[in-house]
Amino acid sequence: MRRSSVIDQAAAKQALRQEMRSRRKAMPQAEKASREQRLCRRFLESSLYADCRQLFCFVALPQEPETRELLRRALADGKTVAVPRCLPERRMAFHRLSPEQPLESQLVSGSFGVAEPLETLPVILPDAGQAPLCLVPGLAFDQNGGRLGYGAGYYDRFLRAYPFLRKIGYALSSFVTDCVPTEPTDQRLDGIATEISLEVWNG
């Protein structure tokens, strides 16, 4: 990619990040909570969820779609459930949660104020034989698999290492846009779950 194109893409990404952050701030909390409940219910009722035996899922920040109830349900359903911890060099490790312990007792405040798993919990890797699925956070998504993250590349590095891992964006529909600017290093998703629909394009 030419240098001018790289600069243009970076500027486009930054502008879209600002727009989506403004949308987040403008959404009333009651509306956000109601739509998040519908999103969670739609995903949990899907065949995509039913078929996966390994679920890799983020622990939501306050401005992201809440995931704690989803994590509790997946643990109760007997899924292998793992959440990410940030490592040096902008890498991530996913640690397995225990169904025997309360969720919050297994989390601590980690990098960037994100709730992360205790370091003592076992690290697990995606297993192709377990129909692994990863719910991916982001600021914006499009219906071609494009995703706008926060700019550090943690998920892109992790997802690149496991091409068989099904990658699903998890977002409210307000944050699905016509086109997300992408670069060659950005990993395209296989689908997106919103409170309105669950679409899978690959696999």
Summary of the structure (lengths in Angstrom):
residues: 203
radius of gyration: 16.4
end to end distance: 28.8
largest distance: 53.3
contacts: 593
relative contact order: 0.18
helix: 38%
strand: 22%
